[in-house]
Amino acid sequence: MAVKKSTDIFEKCAKFTKAKELMAVGLYPYFRVVESAQDPEVVINGRKMIMVGSNNYLGLTNHPKVKDAALDAVRKYGTGCAGSRFLNGTLNMHVELEKKLARFIRKEAALVFSTGFQVNLGVISALVGKDDVVLIDKMDHASIIDGCRLSYGEVRKFRHNDMADLERVLQQNDGRGKLIVVDGVFSMEGDVVDLPNVVRLARMYGARVMVDDAHGIGVLGKTGRGTAEHFGLEEEVDLIMGTYSKSLASIGGFIASSEEVVHYIKHSARSLIFSASPPPASVAAVSAAVDIIENEPERIERLWKNTRKMLKGFREMGFSVGPSETPIIPIIVGDNELAFRMAMMLQDEGVFANVAVSPAVPDGKALIRTSYMATHTEQQLDRVLGAFDKVGKALGLIR
């Protein structure tokens, strides 16, 4: 007699046990509750810890000017817009921020969304139609992948930062509308896209280029304008996407491009049209953060000083940091359980760092993801290196 298959959609929930197994043995590193601002030191369970797991690269989330701007916006506009940008939720401050971001990114126009994730969902699905193809790096962010899934076009992946493989896929799709979407800075291993060759190949094969610069803005480029500025390719990149939740000290995102393209996205991106508008406090905080980036270039200099110190320190201790060349520095440990154990041991030593296991990274490439701020002090960074040295030796990762 055949066994009847369960039709209860909740059955998968009961079968999901991995997280509870990690909790039971004290190795669960997610959803840790932070009781303070995202500063170089945070409070967890009443205990101070050094934060090396935040994307607050320029240290602006607790900056007095950013907080004052947010408070002033709440006093004037309230706490929300009670509707979408498309209908009743566009304030004059949204429009002013779009003009400021367009000028900052050096594009004709910009459009603000409620989250960075929604930018990629909306832009990619709006631009890539049923006869088109979207080409993405295998290590692109999950929001890019989901934006591709929502489009009606074909999705083709190429090997990570492999320009020969990108050219192969471009050749196979000659005669079709093509959009290449890449991260400027890859969020797990901290390496930078080979943008000059992406642009070169795009022009050879008639493709457009979109750069997700979530981790590049405020970090790369002489004035912090991101990956395109870093390579001197601002006019060659067709679309630049950015988020507020990293260097821009808030939550939300934007796309910057030509006036014509932004106008089309504005009237086609479902994640914009059918989502509530970014709240006033968020918009004001971003505007203030952009001003600080432009007026305090020394913050970027301090960020890179700290980055060089930590890359040098980890390498000298014998850790594998992969291809990192940015403030995102992975400590590659390989085994998932070893990564979980290392994160908890670091926490015991007063260091908050993140864990990345598959599918966020390839199988066998589990890592501790660390990231640094302009506002970390030398003493704090030395303590972090000391903790990694102690834990790494205890786990047999270094000698």
C-alpha positions in Angstrom: 0.0 0.0 0.0 1.4 3.4 -1.0 2.3 5.8 1.8 0.3 8.9 1.5 2.4 12.0 1.0 1.9 14.8 3.5 0.2 17.9 2.1 0.8 20.0 5.2 2.8 23.0 4.1 4.1 23.5 7.7 5.8 20.1 7.7 9.1 21.6 6.6 9.1 23.8 9.6 9.1 20.8 12.0 11.9 19.2 10.1 14.1 22.3 10.2 16.3 21.5 13.2 19.8 22.8 12.4 19.4 26.1 14.1 18.1 24.5 17.3 20.9 22.0 17.3 23.4 24.9 17.2 21.5 26.7 20.0 21.6 23.5 22.1 25.4 23.3 22.0 26.0 27.1 22.4 27.2 27.6 18.8 24.3 29.7 17.3 25.8 33.0 16.1 22.8 34.7 14.6 20.2 37.2 15.8 22.5 38.3 18.7 20.7 41.2 20.4 22.7 44.5 20.4 21.7 46.9 23.2 23.6 50.0 22.0 24.4 52.0 18.9 26.5 50.5 16.1 29.7 52.0 17.4 33.2 50.4 17.4 32.1 49.0 20.8 28.6 47.6 21.4 26.8 46.2 24.4 25.5 42.6 24.3 23.9 41.0 27.4 25.2 44.0 29.4 28.7 43.4 28.3 30.9 45.6 26.1 32.3 44.1 23.0 34.4 45.3 20.1 32.2 45.3 16.9 33.9 44.0 13.8 30.7 42.7 12.2 29.1 46.0 11.2 28.9 47.7 7.8 29.1 51.1 9.4 32.3 51.8 7.5 32.6 55.6 8.2 31.1 55.4 11.7 28.2 57.7 10.9 25.2 55.9 12.4 25.8 57.6 15.7 27.2 60.9 14.4 25.5 63.9 16.1 24.8 65.7 12.8 23.1 62.6 11.3 21.0 62.0 14.5 20.0 65.7 14.7 18.9 65.7 11.0 16.8 62.6 11.6 15.2 64.2 14.7 14.5 67.5 12.9 12.8 65.5 10.1 10.5 63.7 12.5 9.5 66.9 14.2 8.6 68.4 10.8 7.2 65.5 8.9 6.3 62.9 11.5 7.4 59.3 11.6 6.1 58.0 8.2 4.5 58.9 4.9 1.5 56.6 5.1 1.7 55.6 1.5 3.9 54.8 -1.6 6.2 57.2 -3.5 3.9 56.7 -6.5 0.8 58.1 -4.7 0.9 60.2 -1.5 4.3 59.4 -0.1 6.7 61.7 -2.0 7.9 64.5 0.2 10.0 67.4 -1.0 12.9 65.9 1.0 12.7 62.7 -1.1 13.2 64.8 -4.3 15.9 66.9 -2.7 17.8 63.7 -1.7 17.5 62.3 -5.2 19.0 65.4 -6.6 21.8 65.3 -4.1 22.5 61.6 -4.7 22.5 62.1 -8.5 25.1 64.9 -8.1 27.2 62.8 -5.7 27.2 59.8 -8.0 27.7 62.0 -11.0 24.6 60.8 -12.9 21.7 62.7 -14.4 19.1 61.4 -12.0 18.5 59.1 -9.0 15.5 57.4 -7.4 15.2 56.4 -3.8 13.7 53.2 -2.6 12.7 52.0 0.9 15.4 49.3 1.1 18.5 48.4 -0.9 17.1 44.9 -1.5 14.0 46.5 -3.1 16.3 48.5 -5.5 17.7 45.4 -7.1 14.3 43.7 -7.1 12.6 46.6 -8.8 15.3 47.8 -11.2 16.4 44.4 -12.6 12.8 43.1 -13.0 11.8 46.4 -14.7 14.6 46.5 -17.2 15.0 42.8 -18.2 12.2 41.7 -20.4 11.2 38.2 -21.7 13.5 38.4 -24.8 16.5 39.7 -22.7 19.2 38.1 -20.7 20.8 39.2 -17.5 24.3 38.2 -16.7 25.4 38.0 -13.1 28.6 37.0 -11.2 28.1 33.8 -9.2 29.0 35.7 -6.0 26.5 38.5 -6.5 24.3 39.5 -3.6 21.1 37.6 -3.0 19.0 40.7 -3.8 20.5 40.6 -7.4 19.6 37.0 -7.7 16.0 37.6 -6.5 15.7 40.6 -8.9 16.7 38.3 -11.7 14.1 35.7 -10.7 11.4 38.3 -10.8 12.3 39.4 -14.3 10.9 37.7 -17.4 14.3 37.4 -18.9 16.9 34.5 -19.0 19.4 34.5 -16.1 23.0 33.5 -16.9 25.8 33.3 -14.3 29.5 33.5 -15.0 32.4 32.4 -12.8 33.4 34.8 -10.1 35.3 37.8 -11.5 36.3 35.6 -14.5 36.3 37.8 -17.6 36.9 34.9 -20.0 33.8 33.2 -18.7 31.8 36.5 -18.9 32.9 36.8 -22.6 31.8 33.2 -23.3 28.3 33.9 -22.0 28.1 37.2 -23.9 29.1 35.5 -27.1 26.4 32.9 -26.6 23.7 35.7 -26.3 24.7 37.8 -29.2 21.6 39.6 -30.7 19.7 39.8 -27.4 19.2 42.7 -25.0 21.8 42.2 -22.2 22.3 43.6 -18.7 25.4 42.7 -16.8 24.9 43.1 -13.0 27.9 42.9 -10.6 28.8 43.9 -7.1 31.3 46.6 -6.9 32.7 45.1 -3.7 31.7 41.5 -3.0 30.1 41.4 0.4 31.6 38.2 1.8 35.2 38.1 0.7 35.8 41.8 0.2 37.3 41.7 -3.3 36.6 44.3 -6.0 35.0 43.6 -9.3 37.2 43.8 -12.4 35.2 46.7 -13.6 37.5 47.9 -16.4 37.1 44.5 -18.2 33.4 44.2 -17.4 32.9 47.6 -19.1 35.2 46.7 -22.1 33.3 43.4 -22.7 29.9 45.1 -22.3 30.8 47.6 -25.0 32.2 44.9 -27.3 28.9 42.9 -27.1 26.3 45.6 -26.8 25.4 45.1 -23.1 24.5 47.5 -20.4 26.3 47.5 -17.0 24.8 47.9 -13.5 27.0 48.0 -10.4 25.6 47.2 -7.0 27.9 49.5 -5.0 26.4 48.8 -1.5 29.9 48.2 -0.1 31.8 50.6 -2.4 30.1 53.9 -1.7 31.9 55.8 1.1 34.8 53.3 0.8 36.3 53.3 -2.7 37.2 56.2 -4.9 39.2 59.3 -4.2 36.1 61.1 -2.8 34.2 58.0 -1.7 31.9 57.8 -4.7 32.5 54.1 -5.1 33.8 51.5 -7.5 33.2 53.5 -10.7 35.2 56.5 -9.4 37.9 54.1 -8.1 38.5 53.0 -11.7 37.7 56.3 -13.4 34.7 54.7 -15.2 31.8 56.8 -13.9 30.6 57.7 -17.4 31.0 54.1 -18.6 28.8 52.4 -16.0 25.1 52.7 -17.0 23.5 52.2 -13.6 24.9 52.6 -10.1 22.9 51.2 -7.2 23.6 52.1 -3.6 22.3 51.3 -0.1 22.0 53.5 3.0 22.6 50.7 5.5 26.4 50.8 5.1 28.3 54.1 4.8 25.2 56.2 4.6 24.0 55.4 8.1 20.4 54.6 7.6 18.1 52.2 5.7 17.0 52.4 2.1 18.6 52.5 -1.3 18.8 54.2 -4.6 19.5 53.8 -8.3 21.4 56.4 -10.3 21.4 56.6 -14.1 20.3 58.7 -17.0 17.2 60.8 -16.7 15.4 58.6 -19.3 16.2 55.3 -17.6 15.3 56.6 -14.1 12.0 57.9 -15.4 11.2 54.5 -16.8 12.2 52.7 -13.6 10.1 55.2 -11.6 7.0 54.1 -13.5 7.8 50.4 -13.8 9.5 49.1 -10.7 6.9 47.2 -8.6 9.0 47.3 -5.4 8.9 51.1 -5.6 5.3 51.5 -6.7 3.8 49.1 -4.2 6.0 49.8 -1.2 5.6 52.4 1.5 7.8 55.4 1.1 11.1 55.8 3.0 10.4 57.5 6.3 11.5 61.1 6.9 14.1 60.3 9.5 15.9 57.9 7.2 15.9 60.3 4.3 17.3 63.1 6.4 20.0 60.9 7.9 21.2 59.9 4.4 21.3 63.5 3.3 23.4 64.5 6.3 25.7 61.5 5.8 26.4 62.5 2.2 27.4 66.0 3.4 29.8 64.5 6.0 31.4 62.3 3.4 32.0 65.3 1.1 33.2 67.5 3.9 35.3 65.1 6.0 37.5 63.1 3.6 39.8 62.2 6.5 37.2 59.6 7.5 37.9 57.6 4.4 41.6 57.9 5.0 41.2 56.6 8.6 39.1 53.7 7.3 41.9 52.7 4.9 44.6 53.1 7.6 42.6 50.7 9.8 42.0 48.3 6.8 45.7 48.1 6.0 46.6 47.4 9.6 44.1 44.6 9.9 45.0 42.9 6.6 48.7 43.1 7.5 48.0 41.8 11.0 45.9 38.8 10.0 48.3 37.8 7.2 51.3 38.0 9.5 49.5 35.7 12.0 49.0 33.2 9.2 45.3 33.5 8.6 43.8 33.1 5.1 42.1 36.3 4.2 41.3 35.3 0.6 41.3 38.0 -2.1 40.2 40.8 0.2 41.3 44.3 -0.6 38.7 46.3 1.3 37.5 46.9 4.9 35.6 43.5 4.5 38.2 41.0 5.7 37.2 37.3 5.8 39.1 34.8 7.9 38.6 31.6 5.9 38.3 28.5 8.1 36.7 26.0 5.7 34.5 23.9 8.0 31.0 25.2 9.0 31.1 23.9 12.6 34.6 25.3 13.1 33.4 28.7 11.9 30.5 28.6 14.4 32.8 27.6 17.2 35.3 30.3 16.4 32.6 33.0 16.4 31.5 32.0 19.9 35.1 31.8 21.2 35.7 35.3 19.8 32.6 36.5 21.6 34.0 35.1 24.8 37.1 37.2 24.1 34.9 40.3 23.7 34.9 40.5 19.9 31.7 40.5 17.8 32.3 39.0 14.3 30.0 37.4 11.8 29.8 33.8 10.4 29.2 33.0 6.8 28.6 29.4 5.7 27.1 27.9 2.5 25.0 29.0 0.6 26.3 32.5 1.4 29.8 31.2 0.5 30.8 28.1 -1.5 30.9 24.7 0.3 34.1 24.2 2.3 34.8 28.0 2.3 33.1 28.9 5.7 34.5 32.1 7.1 34.4 34.6 9.8 33.5 37.9 8.2 35.1 40.9 9.8 34.6 44.5 8.7 36.1 47.8 10.0 35.2 51.3 10.7 37.0 54.6 10.4 36.2 55.1 14.1 38.0 52.0 15.4 40.9 53.0 17.6 44.4 51.4 17.4 43.9 50.0 20.9 40.6 48.3 19.8 42.1 46.9 16.7 45.1 45.5 18.7 42.6 43.8 21.0 40.8 42.2 18.1 44.1 40.9 16.6 45.0 39.5 20.1 41.7 37.7 20.3 42.0 36.2 16.9 45.6 35.1 17.7 44.4 33.4 20.9 41.4 31.7 19.3 43.1 30.8 16.1 45.9 29.0 18.0 43.4 27.2 20.2 41.6 25.9 17.2 44.7 24.9 15.3 44.2 27.4 12.5 47.5 29.1 13.1 50.7 28.3 15.0 
